[in-house]
Amino acid sequence: MKGKRILLIVGGGIAAYKACELVRLIRKEGAEVTCVLTEGGAHFVTAMTLAALSENPVHTTLWDLKNEVEMGHIQLSRQADLVVVCPATADLMARMAAGIADDLATTLLLATDKPVLAVPAMNVRMWQHPATRRNVATLRGDGIAVMEPGEGAMACGEFGPGRLPEPADILAEIARMSGTAGRLSGRHVLVTAGPTHEPIDPVRYIANRSSGKQGFAIAAAAARAGARVTLVAGPVNLPTPQGVTRIDVETARQMAAAVDAALPADVAIMVAAVADWRSAGEAAQKIKKDGSGAVPPLQLVENPDILATLCKSGRRPPLVVGFAAETNDVLDHARAKLARKGADWIVANDVATHAMGGEINGLHIVSSSGVESLPEMPKDAAAAALIERIADVLS
């Protein structure tokens, strides 16, 4: 994004503090940021903070004699390559949709001839209110890009859609809209994540402890790198990453079918912890104890090997990455799996050290050329590191 000029309007919501991280990320990518701080936004972050991070003066009022003698709001609105409203509160989007221009932010939005990106953040009820839905539809009809908010716990204590998307996801959208292609732009990345549930009867199933967090983080990192991402997800309670197409499945056979339907792809990253076995027959009713102490028979059959099947497929992606969660002899098992499955890489992790469902991972990338061991890091960072190495190979 070197040389791009971003005009950032900071609205008045608790999520305004994340605008500081967004400024830092934009500057790290080599772009210039000029901030406009609304009156409401100034209750949450200071002009001094934004000025220090952006290394540019922060504009706060339409009634600045020096600037407005030179029609400063016109200059600001047209010198940028992209105008970003973050956070875009319900009130600010309502004023944008109505064409109101009663402060610096809304005036320059009305005066700009450049693309505009609105990044909503508000209470779930406010986001779902018919008035907000109408305003979003109006803005999109006017050509303004409106990101979908994230979903999760909010500062108000409620849960649902309305959270500000993560700054890294906002940065990816800014890069896309400012014409800066990511390293995986034009590529299709297929990711599997989470466990599979193999039913025994209507209330019981065979599964494992996979949380899906690492796979979802990898899908998000690939989307941020500009890829078209298809995420085939087992049963997990995780929000869909921004810009990712999600296909939910339950069983290994459903996952195998979804993977096949998603092809062709440039890269397949098979993170899912697929159950190796399933019950030979699912009972139609709950299996009950009869008091005799006898254990009901449970016959297991092997599930399809999704990774091995993909590697032998006539539509095999150019790069296939498998995962191996091991409790002992991690590298030996990973090397054996690499040879057995026919993958290009096996990414191994020691789940005896880093328990499944945790936030930290230590990955070992095993290939025919050797082993690269990444240091312990949060799963988001590990995902970004893996995507960087994938982009290196594809380039």
SELUM-635034 format. One line per 2 residues: number of its first residue (from 1); their letters; for each residue z, y, x of N, C-alpha, C. Coordinates in pm, whole numbers, plus 50000, padded with zeros to 5 digits. Each point is the difference from the previous one (the first is absolute). Example, Ala and Ser with C-alpha at 12.3 -4.5 7.8 and 13.67 -1.06 7.14 Angstrom:
<kolvexs>
1	as	50780/49431/51319/50000/50119/49911/50000/50120/50090 ~ 49928/50105/49965/50006/50119/50082/50073/50109/49923
</kolvexs>
This chain:
<kolvexs>
1	mk	50000/49879/50082/50000/50121/49918/50000/50126/50085 ~ 49971/49985/50127/50004/50115/50091/49907/50111/49951
3	gk	50056/50121/49994/49922/50115/49960/49999/50027/49851 ~ 50049/49908/49918/50005/50023/49856/50113/50097/49966
5	ri	49979/50077/49894/50099/50100/49959/50051/49965/49860 ~ 50129/49975/49991/50063/49960/49875/50091/50111/49951
7	ll	49983/50040/49876/50091/50095/49936/50094/49919/49911 ~ 50129/50003/50032/50099/49918/49930/50089/50088/49912
9	iv	49996/49976/49870/50086/50070/49905/50119/49910/49969 ~ 50120/50049/50028/50121/49921/49981/50067/50043/49869
11	gg	49999/49910/49902/50058/50030/49870/50150/49981/49998 ~ 50061/50034/49886/50146/50000/49988/50056/49874/49941
13	gi	50015/49896/50080/50062/49875/49957/50076/49939/50115 ~ 50089/49906/49971/50082/49939/50104/49912/49934/50106
15	aa	49880/49954/49960/49910/49935/50096/49940/50098/50100 ~ 50029/50130/49986/49946/50099/50093/50041/49970/50144
17	yk	50114/49934/50018/50041/49972/50138/49901/49910/50071 ~ 49925/49917/49924/49901/49913/50062/49878/50077/50048
19	ac	49983/50123/49951/49889/50082/50048/50014/50029/50149 ~ 50125/50004/50047/50023/50024/50143/49942/49886/50083
21	el	50022/49877/49957/49945/49885/50070/49847/49999/49991 ~ 49947/50042/49884/49855/50006/49985/49940/50101/50097
23	vr	50062/50115/50014/49952/50100/50097/49998/49940/50140 ~ 50105/49930/50036/50008/49940/50133/49887/49900/50021
25	li	49972/49916/49900/49895/49901/50012/49862/50064/50011 ~ 49977/50105/49921/49870/50069/50006/49979/50062/50137
27	rk	50104/50062/50053/49989/50060/50133/49979/49893/50107 ~ 50064/49886/49982/49984/49891/50096/49855/49952/50005
29	eg	49929/50011/49886/49860/49959/49994/49905/50108/50052 ~ 50056/50114/50042/49917/50104/50060/49949/50106/49905
31	ae	50042/49995/49874/49957/50100/49903/50095/50119/50000 ~ 49952/50112/49950/50082/50120/49987/50054/50008/49858
33	vt	50126/50041/49987/50064/50010/49868/50052/50142/49979 ~ 49966/50056/49887/50061/50126/49957/50073/49972/49869
35	cv	50126/50041/49994/50083/49967/49883/50019/50121/49909 ~ 49997/49972/49871/50037/50096/49896/50122/49941/49931
37	lt	50111/50070/50006/50126/49952/49943/50027/50072/49869 ~ 50005/49925/49890/50027/50062/49871/50147/50041/49991
39	eg	50031/50080/49900/50139/50043/49980/50089/49878/49976 ~ 49952/49905/49920/50078/49878/49977/50013/49916/50125
41	ga	49891/49988/50076/50003/49922/50122/50101/50052/50101 ~ 50020/50132/50000/50094/50061/50095/50145/49962/49972
43	hf	50027/49942/49882/50135/49951/49971/50026/49866/50068 ~ 49896/49936/50051/50014/49867/50059/49969/49996/50149
45	vt	49904/50080/50045/49969/50010/50144/49986/50148/50035 ~ 50016/50031/50127/49992/50141/50041/49865/50030/50063
47	am	49962/50127/49990/49877/50045/50066/50009/49981/50150 ~ 50120/50016/50056/50019/49983/50145/49966/49857/50042
49	tl	50044/49902/49922/49971/49860/50034/49851/49974/49998 ~ 49932/50044/49895/49856/49977/49989/49923/50075/50108
51	aa	50046/50120/50034/49933/50077/50105/50013/49931/50135 ~ 50121/49945/50027/50022/49933/50129/49914/49874/50010
53	ls	49989/49925/49890/49923/49876/50003/49849/50025/50002 ~ 49956/50102/49928/49856/50027/49991/49949/50088/50113
55	en	50093/50074/50064/49966/50097/50105/49909/50109/49944 ~ 50020/50033/49872/49927/50107/49933/50095/50076/49909
57	pv	49971/50128/49972/50082/50073/49903/49995/49932/49864 ~ 50110/50009/49924/50009/49944/49866/49989/50114/49899
59	ht	49917/49981/49900/49977/50104/49899/50080/49967/49875 ~ 50067/50102/49946/50090/49976/49888/49976/50089/49878
61	tl	49929/50110/50016/49988/50093/49889/49861/50063/49993 ~ 49960/50031/49879/49875/50070/49975/50014/50148/50031
63	wd	50125/50048/50012/50025/50144/50011/50033/50038/50144 ~ 49918/49950/50092/50012/50036/50140/49895/50107/50029
65	lk	50044/50124/50023/49907/50112/50011/49898/49979/50111 ~ 50045/49956/50117/49908/49984/50113/49892/49896/49969
67	ne	50043/49886/49946/49902/49895/49971/49909/50037/49884 ~ 50056/50058/49896/49922/50022/49879/49907/50121/50011
69	ve	50024/50089/50094/49900/50106/50027/49869/49934/50042 ~ 50012/49886/50068/49882/49926/50047/49966/49884/49905
71	mg	50054/50006/49876/49978/49894/49902/50039/49864/50058 ~ 50127/49992/50042/50049/49881/50069/49987/49872/49920
73	hi	50020/50007/49866/49990/49877/49923/49857/49945/49998 ~ 49901/50089/50006/49861/49956/50007/49974/49934/50136
75	ql	50050/50066/50106/49981/49948/50135/50062/49861/50014 ~ 50126/49989/49956/50069/49871/50011/49927/49890/49924
77	sr	49952/50033/49882/49942/49899/49913/49866/49950/50050 ~ 49934/50078/50086/49864/49963/50039/49984/49968/50149
79	qa	50104/50024/50078/49991/49967/50142/50032/49853/50026 ~ 50068/49935/49905/50040/49861/50019/49884/49906/49969
81	dl	50006/49879/50057/49906/49895/49964/50048/49924/49876 ~ 50131/50001/49978/50059/49927/49888/50130/50067/49962
83	vv	50023/50014/49868/50126/50053/49948/50081/49882/49944 ~ 50124/49987/50045/50086/49889/49957/50124/50058/49931
85	vc	50030/49952/49881/50120/50041/49927/50098/49884/50005 ~ 50109/50020/50074/50094/49889/50023/50142/50052/50024
87	pa	50094/49970/49913/49981/49924/49877/49939/50084/49889 ~ 49919/49936/49917/49946/50065/49881/50093/49966/49884
89	ta	50084/50095/49963/50096/49977/49892/49930/50005/49864 ~ 50069/49956/49897/49943/50005/49865/49967/50145/49962
91	dl	50089/50092/50034/49977/50141/49968/49879/50055/50076 ~ 49991/49969/50128/49891/50053/50081/49865/49944/49952
93	ma	49996/49872/49965/49875/49944/49951/49963/50056/49863 ~ 50101/50029/49917/49972/50061/49871/49938/50138/50018
95	rm	50052/50077/50093/49945/50134/50027/49860/49991/50060 ~ 49978/49902/50087/49866/49978/50056/49901/49966/49890
97	aa	50041/49909/49909/49909/49957/49893/49967/50114/49905 ~ 50095/50091/49981/49979/50113/49908/49930/50117/50067
99	gi	49980/49995/50131/49935/50110/50071/50089/50121/50018 ~ 50130/49981/49997/50094/50110/50018/50002/50040/50148
101	ad	50009/50130/50026/50002/50051/50137/50105/50109/50010 ~ 50128/49960/50000/50108/50099/49997/50085/49998/50127
103	dl	49957/49926/50102/50066/50006/50130/49895/49967/50106 ~ 50041/49998/50126/49904/49978/50106/49934/49863/49988
105	at	50080/49896/49974/49946/49865/49996/49894/49985/49892 ~ 50032/50038/49876/49905/49981/49891/49880/50095/50012
107	tl	50022/50118/50058/49888/50093/50018/49899/49946/50100 ~ 50048/49948/50112/49903/49949/50098/49934/49872/49949
109	ll	50070/49921/49918/49937/49882/49941/49887/50038/49906 ~ 50017/50112/49930/49895/50047/49910/49885/50063/50079
111	at	50030/50053/50119/49899/50071/50079/49925/49910/50097 ~ 50050/49877/50023/49940/49917/50104/49866/49941/49957
113	dk	49914/49979/50098/49875/49929/49976/49996/49872/50083 ~ 50119/49954/50044/50012/49881/50083/50062/49885/49920
115	pv	49984/49876/50046/50062/49887/49930/50151/50015/49991 ~ 50058/49952/49891/50145/50008/49977/50054/49860/49973
117	la	50111/49969/50065/50070/49874/49979/50140/50031/49949 ~ 50035/49946/49884/50135/50014/49944/50075/49869/50017
119	vp	50123/50009/50052/50082/49881/50025/50124/50010/49911 ~ 50000/49933/49885/50109/50019/49903/50132/49939/50046
121	am	50108/50063/49954/50135/49946/50017/50086/50059/49890 ~ 50058/49912/49919/50083/50047/49888/50073/49881/49940
123	nv	50089/50028/49907/50072/49897/49925/49900/49912/49924 ~ 50033/49873/49985/49909/49906/49935/49964/50043/49858
125	rm	50097/50054/49926/49971/50044/49863/49904/50118/50000 ~ 50017/50088/50096/49909/50116/50010/49859/49954/50034
127	wq	49988/49902/50091/49868/49950/50037/49931/49933/49882 ~ 50079/49930/49917/49943/49926/49889/49985/50083/49873
129	hp	50048/50124/50003/49994/50085/49880/49853/50031/49966 ~ 49965/50001/49871/49861/50029/49961/49948/50132/50056
131	at	50085/50102/50012/49953/50129/50053/49956/49986/50145 ~ 50080/49925/50079/49963/49980/50141/49873/49916/50010
133	rr	49987/49897/49917/49878/49918/50002/49878/50085/49966 ~ 50014/50093/49903/49889/50089/49966/49966/50090/50118
135	nv	50104/50053/50065/49976/50090/50113/49932/49928/50116 ~ 50043/49878/50027/49936/49922/50107/49854/49976/49967
137	at	49972/49963/49874/49862/49977/49959/49916/50128/50014 ~ 50060/50114/49965/49929/50128/50013/49968/50029/50146
139	lr	50100/49983/50086/49979/50027/50142/49892/49910/50058 ~ 50005/49872/49968/49896/49909/50050/49864/50036/49943
141	gd	49997/50044/49874/49874/50045/49940/49945/50123/50069 ~ 50090/50082/50055/49958/50121/50073/49962/49970/50144
143	gi	50009/49873/50040/49961/49964/50136/50113/49997/50101 ~ 50124/50016/49953/50115/49994/50090/50044/49854/50014
145	av	50020/49957/50123/50047/49863/50024/50151/49996/49977 ~ 50045/49905/49918/50142/49983/49972/50038/49858/50042
147	me	50086/49988/50101/50046/49868/50042/50091/49940/49893 ~ 50002/49868/49993/50097/49933/49916/50136/50003/50071
149	pg	50108/50032/49929/50131/50001/50065/50046/49860/50034 ~ 50099/49992/50088/50061/49872/50032/50095/49957/49890
151	eg	50049/49879/50012/50091/49945/49900/50125/49949/50069 ~ 50116/50031/49943/50125/49953/50059/50118/50084/49954
153	am	50111/49987/50072/50121/50076/49967/49980/50146/50033 ~ 50055/50088/49917/49985/50144/50017/50135/50066/50023
155	ac	49994/50124/50046/50122/50075/50028/50085/50019/49875 ~ 49933/50001/49882/50072/50019/49874/50069/49873/49953
157	ge	49976/49888/50070/50063/49875/49964/49915/49910/49914 ~ 49885/50050/49954/49911/49917/49919/49901/49926/50089
159	fg	49925/49908/49939/49907/49915/50075/49867/49998/49926 ~ 49890/50010/50076/49868/49993/49939/49901/50084/50075
161	pg	49881/50022/49944/49899/50083/50067/50040/50147/49997 ~ 49973/50069/50108/50033/50142/50010/50043/50041/50140
163	rl	50033/49901/50084/50038/50030/50139/49881/50056/50078 ~ 50030/50090/50091/49895/50048/50090/49949/49883/50084
165	pe	49867/49982/50011/49949/49896/50092/50052/50023/50141 ~ 50002/49895/50080/50048/50013/50137/49909/50093/50079
167	pa	50058/50082/50090/49918/50095/50078/49882/49935/50070 ~ 50015/49878/50051/49887/49933/50067/49886/49974/49902
169	di	50032/49968/49874/49895/49978/49900/49933/50132/49962 ~ 50079/50106/49994/49942/50133/49971/49908/50041/50114
171	la	50043/49975/50123/49917/50033/50116/49867/49926/49993 ~ 50001/49872/49961/49876/49923/49992/49906/50062/49897
173	ei	50054/50046/49887/49916/50063/49898/49948/50135/50049 ~ 50082/50074/50073/49954/50126/50058/49885/49975/50097
175	ar	50016/49898/50084/49894/49966/50096/49871/49963/49928 ~ 50014/49922/49893/49880/49960/49924/49932/50120/49938
177	ms	50078/50089/49938/49942/50114/49931/49945/50106/50095 ~ 50054/50005/50122/49950/50099/50097/49886/49943/50084
179	gt	49950/49882/49958/49883/49944/50066/50028/49933/50132 ~ 50125/49963/50023/50037/49933/50124/50018/49852/49971
181	ag	49903/49920/50038/50006/49858/49970/50105/49931/50085 ~ 50075/49906/49939/50095/49922/50076/49929/49895/50084
183	rl	50074/49934/50085/49940/49904/50093/49944/49877/49928 ~ 50046/49973/49878/49949/49887/49924/49915/50044/49882
185	sg	49952/50124/50006/49916/50052/49892/49877/49912/49985 ~ 49969/49964/49875/49884/49916/49973/50026/49851/50013
187	rh	50122/49963/50038/50036/49859/50015/50076/49951/49877 ~ 49984/49871/49972/50078/49937/49893/50105/49910/50065
189	vl	50126/50029/49972/50111/49922/50056/50068/49923/49886 ~ 50010/49870/50018/50065/49912/49902/50137/49960/50055
191	vt	50104/50024/49922/50138/49969/50042/50064/49912/49894 ~ 50072/49895/50045/50086/49926/49907/50145/50027/50038
193	ag	50088/50001/49900/50140/50035/50027/50092/49931/49902 ~ 50125/49984/50043/50105/49945/49913/50001/49849/49998
195	pt	50085/49943/49916/50010/49855/49986/49903/49951/49893 ~ 49996/49872/49978/49945/49945/49876/50112/49924/49930
197	he	49991/49994/49870/50096/49925/49918/49928/49880/49939 ~ 50050/49882/50029/49938/49877/49952/50090/49938/49894
199	pi	49961/50003/49873/50091/49960/49891/50033/49852/50001 ~ 50127/49971/49973/50048/49863/49980/50011/49973/49849
201	dp	50059/50097/49931/50008/49996/49854/49997/50146/49954 ~ 50014/50031/49874/49986/50139/49956/50102/50098/50060
203	vr	50109/49952/50062/50102/50091/50053/50023/49985/50150 ~ 49940/49901/50064/50025/49977/50143/49869/49997/50076
205	yi	50010/50038/50128/49880/49996/50083/50037/49980/50146 ~ 49902/49962/50081/50014/49990/50145/49949/50131/50060
207	an	50078/50057/50090/49959/50128/50060/50062/50013/50139 ~ 49988/50119/50059/50064/50030/50127/50055/50141/49995
209	rs	50053/50047/50111/50074/50127/50001/49912/50122/50031 ~ 49870/49984/50004/49914/50112/50035/50017/50116/49901
211	sg	50015/50121/50054/50014/50120/49916/49868/50070/49975 ~ 49899/49970/50083/49871/50069/49989/49994/50133/50072
213	kq	50113/50045/50058/50004/50136/50058/49902/50017/50115 ~ 49990/49899/50090/49910/50016/50113/49854/50003/49955
215	gf	49963/49913/49906/49863/50000/49951/49964/50129/49928 ~ 50091/50052/49919/49974/50126/49930/49989/50115/50101
217	ai	50082/49997/50105/49992/50105/50102/49866/49993/50072 ~ 49950/49880/50025/49869/49986/50066/49888/50050/49909
219	aa	50008/49967/49872/49899/50051/49905/50001/50152/49996 ~ 50119/50060/50000/50011/50146/49998/49942/50060/50127
221	aa	50029/49939/50115/49949/50052/50127/49848/49991/50007 ~ 49944/49891/49947/49854/49985/49998/49936/50106/49910
223	ar	50063/50029/49886/49947/50104/49910/50007/50137/50068 ~ 50110/50026/50070/50011/50128/50071/49894/50013/50108
225	ag	49956/49887/50054/49895/50002/50103/49861/50010/49939 ~ 49992/50016/49868/49872/50024/49935/49934/49878/49941
227	ar	50063/49883/50009/49938/49877/49950/50007/49991/49848 ~ 49908/49924/49944/50013/49955/49862/50085/49873/50005
229	vt	50114/50003/49935/50097/49892/50016/50019/49924/49870 ~ 49988/49868/50009/50035/49911/49889/50127/49926/50039
231	lv	50104/50015/49921/50128/49937/50026/50025/49893/49895 ~ 50002/49874/50043/50033/49889/49911/50149/49972/50018
233	ag	50077/50029/49895/50146/49998/50013/50063/49890/49916 ~ 50088/49924/50063/50083/49907/49927/50107/50075/49922
235	pv	50092/49929/49934/50100/50066/49915/50103/50079/50082 ~ 49981/50130/50010/50094/50089/50069/50021/50125/49916
237	nl	50112/50066/50024/50032/50123/49928/49981/50118/50094 ~ 49874/50030/50032/49966/50109/50091/49892/50087/49937
239	pt	50006/50132/50021/49895/50086/49946/49869/49980/50075 ~ 49889/50018/49931/49869/49987/50063/49976/50116/50095
241	pq	49964/49974/50126/49974/50110/50093/49885/50090/49952 ~ 50008/50127/50037/49899/50097/49961/49863/49955/50051
243	gv	49900/50005/49910/49864/49970/50040/49967/49853/50015 ~ 50088/49912/49952/49981/49855/50016/49972/49936/49864
245	tr	49903/49909/49996/49974/49921/49880/50085/49874/50004 ~ 50085/49984/49901/50096/49889/50000/49963/49894/49897
247	id	50006/49874/50042/49978/49886/49911/50127/49915/50003 ~ 50068/49988/49889/50125/49924/49993/49972/49854/49964
249	ve	50063/49910/50074/49989/49857/49974/50140/49940/50007 ~ 50011/49873/49959/50129/49933/50007/49996/49877/50090
251	ta	49900/49917/49985/49997/49873/50072/49902/50004/50116 ~ 50011/49898/50086/49908/49989/50115/49856/49983/49953
253	rq	49979/49921/49896/49864/49980/49952/49941/50128/49943 ~ 50083/50080/49933/49953/50129/49951/49967/50093/50116
255	ma	50082/49998/50105/49976/50084/50116/49870/49959/50070 ~ 49977/49870/50013/49877/49952/50063/49878/50048/49923
257	aa	50006/49994/49867/49887/50045/49918/49979/50150/50013 ~ 50109/50077/50005/49989/50145/50013/49943/50040/50136
259	vd	50040/49930/50104/49946/50027/50134/49850/49974/50002 ~ 49958/49888/49945/49858/49967/49997/49920/50104/49920
261	aa	50058/50045/49888/49930/50099/49915/49990/50136/50068 ~ 50092/50029/50092/50001/50132/50066/49900/50009/50115
263	lp	49946/49889/50044/49903/50000/50110/49867/50057/49953 ~ 49921/50057/50091/50017/50005/50146/50096/50111/50043
265	ad	50051/49984/50121/50089/50099/50061/49971/50007/50149 ~ 50033/50114/50060/49985/50014/50144/50117/49940/50075
267	va	50117/50005/49936/50122/49948/50060/50082/49932/49891 ~ 50057/49885/50030/50098/49938/49910/50131/49987/50076
269	im	50106/50056/49943/50132/49996/50063/50090/49922/49906 ~ 50025/49877/50035/50065/49905/49908/50150/49997/50029
271	va	50071/50093/49939/50143/50018/50026/50085/49916/49905 ~ 49946/49962/49886/50078/49932/49897/50063/49872/50053
273	av	50123/49976/49957/50070/49875/50032/49974/49902/49886 ~ 49887/49934/50008/49956/49911/49892/50083/49871/50003
275	ad	50047/49957/49884/50076/49875/49993/49910/49884/50043 ~ 50052/49917/50090/49920/49887/50050/49981/49893/49895
277	wr	50097/49984/49910/49995/49893/49901/50026/50056/49859 ~ 49956/49924/49904/50028/50030/49859/50038/49870/49931
279	sa	50059/50014/49884/50034/49881/49922/49873/49932/49951 ~ 49999/49868/50006/49881/49926/49957/49971/50021/49852
281	ge	50101/50028/49924/49979/50026/49858/50110/50091/49948 ~ 49963/50107/49930/50098/50093/49944/50050/49946/49867
283	aa	50133/49986/49989/50059/49953/49874/49978/50104/49891 ~ 49970/49954/49882/49973/50091/49888/50127/50067/49950
285	qk	50116/49934/50021/50127/50055/49957/50098/50000/50116 ~ 50104/50079/49989/50101/50005/50106/50059/49862/50024
287	ik	50006/49959/50127/50059/49872/50036/50152/50013/49991 ~ 50064/49916/49919/50144/50011/49974/50078/49892/50074
289	kd	50121/50037/50042/50093/49899/50049/50050/49917/49881 ~ 50014/49869/50021/50046/49915/49890/50142/49951/50019
291	gs	50067/50048/50107/50138/49961/50025/50016/49872/50078 ~ 49892/49931/50029/50008/49872/50071/50010/50018/50151
293	ga	49970/50118/50048/49999/50024/50145/49868/49961/50064 ~ 49908/49944/49922/49868/49961/50053/49916/50125/50024
295	vp	49930/50001/50111/49913/50113/50035/49860/49972/49950 ~ 49941/50091/49925/49864/49975/49949/49900/49996/50116
297	pl	49901/49914/49993/49901/49992/50108/49916/50127/50005 ~ 49970/50046/50121/49914/50116/50019/49894/49963/50103
299	ql	49882/49974/49953/49892/49963/50090/49923/50125/50041 ~ 49980/50017/50131/49930/50117/50052/49860/49963/50046
301	ve	49908/50094/49983/49864/49987/50054/49971/50126/50082 ~ 49909/49988/50094/49971/50111/50091/49913/50105/49930
303	np	50033/50127/50025/49920/50110/49948/49875/50021/50085 ~ 49898/50067/49946/49883/50032/50082/50039/50086/50119
305	di	49938/49976/50113/50024/50079/50122/49905/50119/49997 ~ 50048/50113/49954/49914/50116/49977/49942/50052/50132
307	la	50082/50008/50104/49953/50051/50128/49894/49910/50061 ~ 50025/49869/50006/49903/49907/50059/49871/49998/49920
309	tl	50011/50003/49868/49880/50002/49915/49917/50125/50026 ~ 50067/50115/50011/49930/50125/50026/49927/49996/50134
311	ck	50067/49943/50102/49940/49996/50134/49876/49912/50005 ~ 49993/49900/49911/49885/49910/49998/49894/50042/49899
313	sg	50028/50106/49928/49911/50043/49893/49870/50058/50057 ~ 49894/49985/49922/49873/50063/50037/50006/50151/49987
315	rr	50103/50050/49932/50019/50146/49987/50120/50046/50082 ~ 50026/49931/50108/50114/50033/50087/49988/50143/50051
317	pp	50105/50082/49986/49997/50134/50057/49988/49996/50153 ~ 49942/50103/50060/49988/50004/50147/50133/49989/50073
319	lv	50108/50049/49938/50132/49991/50061/50098/49944/49897 ~ 50061/49887/50034/50098/49937/49912/50133/49995/50074
321	vg	50103/50059/49938/50133/50007/50059/50096/49923/49911 ~ 50061/49897/50056/50102/49925/49928/50139/50041/50044
323	fa	50100/49966/49920/50140/50029/50034/50077/49870/50007 ~ 50103/49999/50084/50087/49882/50013/50144/50046/50008
325	ae	50078/49966/49899/50144/50026/50002/50069/49874/50052 ~ 50062/50010/50116/50057/49882/50065/50150/50021/50026
327	tn	50072/49888/50011/50143/50006/50029/50032/49952/50141 ~ 49903/49936/50066/50022/49952/50136/49865/49980/50069
329	dv	50001/50000/50133/49876/49979/50078/49885/50082/49941 ~ 50025/50129/49982/49909/50086/49925/49859/50001/50058
331	ld	49989/50023/50131/49867/50012/50060/49928/49865/50005 ~ 50072/49893/50025/49938/49868/50002/49942/49966/49863
333	ha	50078/50026/49895/49951/49973/49864/49881/50089/49966 ~ 50004/50127/50045/49891/50092/49970/49870/49956/50069
335	ra	50011/49957/50126/49880/49952/50073/49942/49876/49930 ~ 50086/49912/49958/49953/49880/49931/49932/50036/49867
337	kl	50058/50095/49930/49941/50044/49872/49866/50067/50022 ~ 49987/50078/50106/49874/50066/50034/49889/49897/50016
339	ar	50029/49894/50076/49901/49896/50023/49971/49920/49875 ~ 50104/49972/49922/49986/49914/49883/49924/50069/49886
341	kg	50027/50129/49981/49942/50071/49886/49861/50057/50030 ~ 49975/50034/50128/49871/50061/50033/49998/50151/49982
343	ad	50118/50063/49996/50008/50146/49987/49970/50067/50134 ~ 49976/50132/49996/49980/50076/50123/50133/50039/50062
345	wi	50095/50039/49915/50135/50033/50046/50101/49930/49910 ~ 50113/49967/50058/50119/49967/49922/50108/50100/50039
347	va	50055/50068/49901/50109/50094/50024/50130/49928/49964 ~ 50082/49977/50100/50121/49920/49980/50124/50089/50002
349	nd	50097/49961/49922/50130/50067/50007/50112/49897/49982 ~ 50112/50030/50062/50115/49910/50000/50091/50037/49885
351	va	49996/49922/49891/50081/50034/49883/50145/49957/50016 ~ 50029/49931/50109/50141/49974/50031/50065/50125/50057
353	th	49919/50083/50068/50049/50127/50057/49983/50114/49902 ~ 49883/50007/49938/49970/50105/49902/49985/49934/49864
355	am	50107/50000/49924/50003/49928/49873/49891/50051/49906 ~ 49942/49907/49924/49900/50038/49900/50064/50096/49900
357	gg	49927/50106/49968/50052/50100/49908/50064/50118/50069 ~ 50015/49994/50133/50059/50111/50074/49903/50115/50021
359	ei	50046/50102/50069/49919/50120/50022/49939/50007/50140 ~ 50047/49915/50091/49955/50002/50140/49925/49871/50030
361	ng	49898/50011/50085/49926/49881/50039/49965/50008/50148 ~ 49985/49886/50061/49951/49990/50136/49883/49904/50000
363	lh	49879/50050/50019/49878/49920/49983/49943/49958/50135 ~ 49940/49880/50001/49928/49948/50117/49858/49970/49955
365	iv	49903/50068/50059/49860/49979/49965/49944/49895/50096 ~ 49972/49882/49945/49954/49886/50080/49851/49982/49976
367	ss	49922/49999/50107/49856/49978/49990/49956/49909/50114 ~ 49872/49970/50007/49949/49914/50107/50013/50065/50136
369	sg	50015/50132/50002/50011/50072/50128/50144/50019/50045 ~ 50098/49959/49917/50139/50012/50042/50091/50048/49890
371	ve	50114/50056/50040/50103/50045/49905/50034/50145/50029 ~ 50000/50081/49896/50052/50137/50010/50123/50008/49912
373	sl	50114/50030/50060/50125/50010/49925/50033/50146/49976 ~ 50012/50037/49874/50037/50136/49965/50152/50013/49999
375	pe	50053/50117/50036/50145/50018/49994/50050/49999/49856 ~ 50129/49977/49984/50058/50008/49866/49980/50140/49944
377	mp	49959/50008/49875/49976/50131/49937/50001/49981/49849 ~ 50013/50110/49923/49992/49989/49855/49866/49940/49958
379	kd	49999/49935/49885/49879/49930/49957/49882/50094/49981 ~ 50023/50124/49957/49890/50096/49986/49936/50028/50136
381	aa	50085/50016/50102/49948/50028/50134/49927/49878/50056 ~ 50054/49881/49974/49934/49878/50045/49863/49985/49933
383	aa	49993/50035/49873/49872/49994/49928/49899/50096/50061 ~ 50043/50121/50030/49910/50099/50061/49949/49952/50135
385	al	50090/49940/50079/49960/49950/50132/49897/49888/49986 ~ 50020/49911/49904/49905/49890/49981/49864/50052/49954
387	ie	50000/50097/49909/49873/50057/49951/49927/50071/50114 ~ 50072/50066/50088/49935/50064/50116/49929/49897/50084
389	ri	50061/49887/50022/49937/49894/50083/49881/49939/49927 ~ 50009/49988/49871/49886/49949/49922/49883/50099/50008
391	ad	50031/50129/49988/49895/50102/50011/49935/49998/50137 ~ 50079/49976/50104/49946/49990/50136/49896/49888/50008
393	vl	50034/49885/49941/49909/49885/50005/49872/50028/49923 ~ 50012/50056/49880/49883/50024/49916/49909/50109/50057
395	s	50057/50089/50079/49919/50109/50056/49924/49954/50125
</kolvexs>
